[in-house]
Amino acid sequence: MIDFDRTPVPFEEGDTVLTAVLRTGLWPWRGCLCAEGDCPYCLVTLEGTSYVRACRTPAVEGMRVESHPAGGYPALPPPTRTATPGSAVGFEMIHCDTVVIGQGRSGRAAAAEACDRGRRVVTLDASVGREAVGVYPGLEVVARTPEGMARIFCEEVVVATGSVEVQPVCPGNRLAGILTRRAAERLVAAGVELGRVVSVGVPPDGVDHEPARGRLARFVGDGTVERVVTIDEETGAERTYPCDTAVVGLGSGPRDTLARMAHGLPGVRTVGSAAGSLDRPPVPEAGVVCPCSEVTVDDLRSVWDRGFHELELIKRSTLAGTGACQGAVCMPHVRSFAAADGQELPPSFTARPVVTQITMGEAAAGWYHHADRRTALHDEHLAQGAVMERSGGWWRPWTYGDADREYWAVRSGVSICDVSTLGRILVSGPDAEAFLERIYPATITPISPGRAKYVLVLDERGYVFDDGLVCREDANRFLLTATSAGAGHFEMWLRDWADAWSMDVRILDRTTSWGAVNVTGPRSRELLSRLGEGGRLPSFMGHTRMEVAGVACRVMRMSFTGEISYELHHQASRSQGLWRALMESGADLDVWPHGLEVLEELRLEKGHILVGVDSLSDSTPRRLGHGWAVRMDKGEFVGRHAVSRTSQIEPDRLLVGLEMGGAPPPQGAILRVKGDYAGFVTSCAWSRVLGRSVMLAWLHARDGGFGGDILIEGRPARRAPVPFYDPEGLRVRA
């Protein structure tokens, strides 16, 4: 037995779910069933997975099956559903010479011919559960098999997928009890009783039926088909045929989605009826054309009257062809509609993988998520009640449970933050200085030992893709920092350019082997003086080596928070001891750690950008308001020519500071000027210290300028210079 919609359904060996259910007399599916996996009508939810085709699913003892709702979408699985042992989708990689997709007569002949040529052949056939879902350059075929997913690499692909029957489009074509000719033949052979059968068009073989004369006009019934109505082509008279089941043989067209997907790829050929032509259906006059998206003939007329005459435009404006059947049902009729004036049928729209629905587990089969990295202080954060979030490939504290306490510890006392995720790369060697001069758009030579400079990183197009610090240790040795998310890419970027320029440099990534703790706030100097030599603490934008609580540290003084800040970089194995020493020594100063939630607010108040959040893929330094970080009077650097060219063009958009009263809008909120789109918000927060909402946003130019009253979600916002907080920078330099 199988459980179908809470009804026990017996089955016989070799039955599909569709066959077993229909044999019991149930007919839960509305629309013309094809029993070949082409139509969207017999979709079911199997053991919690929706969009499974009942006609392709073998009946198995104890399986739970639910039909899709008549209106709307199937329910999503519960969010609490967890993976179980053995639930992972299997995966294999196969190498061969030839893949033959389809094992009908043409497919079997193609496979035999390839074997005769001594080729290593893999055959796929959806009817036995080995279904090709995509063809990619390479050549590569991705297939769903009983064992899981397979990536098959080959030199030749033969598409022998056969033909698909043309479905009826007329009033009543969504009634239950309608079958294609081949579906009727298959179901009767399996012992399904169809009752009184009326056939339209080419009659089915081996099925008792009454042929209907004339052209199909409509189906009539209350939920289930009861009568077939035809029109005599000569007299125009209607004739009605009572029935229990209607069978239509309206012709066929090539099942060529995979062939169209692989169009133009060398080594792909199509054989048999998959390479044939469509039996052109009459221009549809009424009824549902696309059952997946409920597109009617009236919908086609509506978009046609508005000027959408190209097939791709009709598809996009109506969504016809974008549903579960990928156009197998609707496209013959949409093509016929588009050629209504006697024109040639337009070619079918572009086909893209996948050809049939696959689950997220199947899509991810063979791919593995690299575990998010943890800093050496991960357990310390958990012990202090931190809520952890993924950020830049790392687990980081989002909050320690009291954002107010975290914020004011920074602004009025002292706080610590785990910044071990920052990228840190040592560059040394005879060519180190010259190398960095060509990497960065800022000047590097004037940086003296013990000093640092903020820098942007540009690509060849002059777009910003990272930022950080350059810290000079001596004449030929530098420490570079990068963003947490960009560190890995930045290291590869440096190595590629060093090799391209034949520079004599050594590059060493210390991101994972070092820890880092930021000590920040007006009382940070007081705390560090208790644990080390306070007189050796560096001035703003300086760095030095010193011991803090007995831990050898590289101490850098810069600020992302807007307060006095010292970053303590050290061996990760010493992180836990250093963190605890800072917390214990600063207990009477009410030291308290802060997480990313508060750090976001602190950096925004200072107007500091986050690359990848506030920047776009084509953000130039000038668009970001960071033109000061580029020196065009220096020698060559990556992106120089692009910056020189774009600097002669008036900017079309700028990253600007905005303020408004009340709660901040959501990230991504739209800016409007005089009712027109004018940009969007990239970062926003309610500022505790300023008592208003502050944000960074992309503002688009209008009429050659950036003026006008700005509305965000109907509320006024005003331009404001950044930084919003301590614009003179007196606090960070104190």
Disulfide bonds with the S-S distance in Angstrom:
none
